[in-house]
Amino acid sequence: MNSFVALFDDLLSIPSHGNGSCNHSDKNSNAYERSCIGTLEKHGFTAFQNLSGKKSIEALFALEHPEWDNLPWGRKKARKLALEDFKIRLKDGKLKLRHFYSKSYIYQPFGSQDHPDFFILHGRVIQALEAKSGKNKFLFNSGRPKNPNQIYLFALNSGSGAALAKHFFSSPTLSSMNDLEETFVEPVAATNQILKELKTTGHNRYGLYYYVRRMVLYSEQMVGKNNEEDLQEVRDYLSGL
């Protein structure tokens, strides 16, 4: 499906939109992601049409699994479990479409704070894409993807690049980060228990609590020579879809 490669090359040509507040807090005004949408539509991809006001993923599930429609009340719990399994397979990159044959995209399928930014649907293929833009660097502050073949597309003032998630966040890298984050769990829980007790005694009048947010910053060049191998791997991967 070489049209994926042509689309990818066009997406790579989108310049950096900097790292202003619109690229972080207001996802609906993210200029870089909006430019990606424009490029998708130039290549004939249309926004996935919801059915009967359902959310996009639920509408896609209904299209792919019509057998779950018009269920008696007693089977609604089974349908809910099937929908959750559908979402898990989507996030893990293990889903192949059965009934969808058009060119479409779903923007922010799981919300603005979760991976990926896009699902690109082409025939029976569904590809996850995370789009990042910054002047010279940017932060990862919304966790890591579970789909090893999710594509990271990034644009900086110094150029554009891309990598598959499995090489961006390799297994040893993820293991090290996860080990660190495990050490946060008990101290944070203990601190919040103390804050809860302080609330009852009037010393935490506004109910403050503490949480740890994942933030990852890269230190090596993301474009140019350092990215050549990963960039080519993305093209090879797309050529095989």
MARZALUM-591618 format. One record per residue (C-alpha): x, y, z. Coordinates in steps of 0.001 Angstrom, whole numbers, padded with zeros to 6 digits, always signed. Example, Ala and Ser with C-alpha at 12.3 -4.5 7.8 and 13.67 -1.06 7.14 Angstrom:
<atoms>
+012300-004500+007800;+013670-001060+007140;
</atoms>
This chain:
<atoms>
+000000+000000+000000;+002466+002604-001286;-000058+005411-000833;+000899+005239+002848;+004488+006104+001932;+003396+009059-000220;+001223+010301+002654;+004083+009843+005093;+006501+011852+002934;+003980+014689+002752;+003492+014604+006522;+007267+014780+006934;+007324+017989+004899;+005162+019844+007444;+007413+022337+009257;+007630+022803+013000;+004905+024916+014562;+007016+025592+017638;+006088+024649+021177;+003650+027366+022156;+000809+026771+024574;-001528+025709+021764;+000644+022657+021193;+000276+021464+024757;-002789+022644+026656;-005356+023285+023934;-005256+020245+021713;-008167+021450+019593;-006029+024403+018479;-002811+022448+017883;-001491+024017+014682;+000829+021119+013820;-001866+018488+014245;-004255+020638+012220;-001652+020731+009444;-001482+016925+009624;-005267+016796+009211;-005006+019043+006148;-002409+016705+004626;-004521+013631+005362;-007495+015230+003650;-005364+016223+000658;-004612+012513+000247;-008299+011621+000274;-008689+010683+003937;-011874+011968+005523;-012830+012323+009166;-014464+009129+010381;-018200+009674+010487;-019825+008903+013799;-023034+006898+013884;-026020+008166+015855;-023857+010528+017895;-021596+007766+019214;-017939+008438+019983;-015631+007499+017111;-014249+004293+018641;-017701+003131+019663;-018980+003894+016146;-016106+001920+014615;-016851-000964+016968;-020515-000922+015922;-019485-000992+012273;-017016-003834+012790;-019280-005848+015086;-022916-005419+014016;-023683-008672+015830;-023691-006685+019074;-026483-004318+017952;-030035-004474+019298;-029143-006709+022196;-031572-007568+024974;-030786-005932+028291;-029223-009076+029697;-026395-009063+027114;-025364-005415+027409;-022660-006306+029913;-021173-008765+027399;-021221-006047+024737;-019444-003644+027076;-016714-006219+027689;-016382-006799+023937;-016015-003028+023390;-013283-002838+026040;-011425-005722+024372;-011786-003903+021039;-010192-000773+022562;-007350-002799+024073;-006553-004437+020723;-006639-000996+019084;-004189+000412+021626;-001928-002625+021339;-001904-002449+017530;-003364-005950+017216;-006587-005107+015413;-007315-005749+011740;-010480-004226+010328;-013126-006595+008944;-015773-004386+007324;-014177-000968+006841;-012769-000316+003357;-012577+003475+003039;-009816+006040+003584;-010468+007804+006842;-008869+009093+010042;-009864+009376+013684;-008377+012341+015526;-007613+011953+019247;-009414+008589+019439;-008853+008231+023193;-008832+011935+024067;-006192+014649+023975;-004036+013176+026754;-003704+009612+025485;-001996+007890+022556;-002272+008159+019623;-003098+011511+018025;-004479+009730+014966;-005739+006426+013728;-005350+006307+009949;-007770+003831+008358;-007079+002545+004847;-008891-000561+003684;-008451-003078+006476;-005337-001397+007862;-005473+000853+010904;-002261+002731+011697;-001516+004715+014853;+000318+008050+014495;+001588+010398+017193;+002519+013884+015917;+004963+016054+017871;+006172+019578+017129;+008635+021879+018896;+011193+024585+018271;+014253+022666+019441;+012886+019998+021784;+009676+018795+023359;+008512+016777+026340;+006700+013462+026514;+004286+013877+029377;+001383+011546+028669;+002831+008113+029142;+004078+005693+026513;+002251+003781+023797;+001504+000063+024048;+001542-000350+020265;+005166-001074+019222;+004382-000037+015631;+002851+003300+016477;+004653+005899+014393;+006162+008950+016035;+006275+011854+013591;+008155+014878+014875;+008991+018301+013486;+011592+020657+014946;+013194+023838+013652;+016156+021667+012636;+013998+019351+010504;+011567+016445+010603;+011973+012806+011595;+010109+009673+012533;+010493+006415+014426;+008466+003383+015371;+007528+003343+019046;+009458+000107+019647;+012704+001919+018810;+011742+005218+020310;+010873+003555+023605;+012856+000318+023440;+012143-002522+025883;+015241-001843+028047;+014375+001867+028144;+010789+001171+029153;+011906-001364+031770;+014220+001184+033372;+011504+003860+033443;+008909+001446+034806;+011278+000335+037574;+011749+003980+038568;+008033+004699+038548;+007333+001691+040758;+009376+003378+043479;+006975+006352+043403;+003824+004409+044212;+004164+003813+047955;+005692+007214+048905;+003010+009094+046953;+000243+006997+048528;+001717+007598+052008;+001978+011359+051396;-001635+011549+050225;-002783+009633+053299;-001062+012238+055467;-002626+015060+053436;-006040+013433+053881;-005540+013310+057651;-004386+016940+057661;-007616+017861+055909;-009671+016438+058771;-007657+018458+061304;-008023+021694+059364;-004390+021903+058250;-005175+021030+054627;-008213+023230+054198;-008257+023066+050411;-007792+019341+050116;-004412+019353+048401;-003061+016040+047201;+000088+015022+045378;+000635+013185+042111;+003601+012333+039928;+003349+013135+036229;+005432+011280+033672;+007733+013653+031809;+010456+012443+029464;+012904+014698+027654;+015284+013508+024959;+018935+014641+024929;+020203+013483+021521;+019371+014793+018065;+016000+013572+016834;+016466+014539+013195;+019283+014135+010715;+021966+011462+010997;+020862+010165+014384;+017418+009427+012954;+018342+008031+009526;+018014+004337+010418;+014696+004730+012227;+013297+006967+009500;+014089+004373+006855;+012575+001644+009007;+009301+003594+009143;+009266+003843+005337;+010004+000113+004980;+007285-000709+007485;+004722+001432+005654;+005700-000130+002331;+004743-003509+003729;+001267-002549+004921;
</atoms>
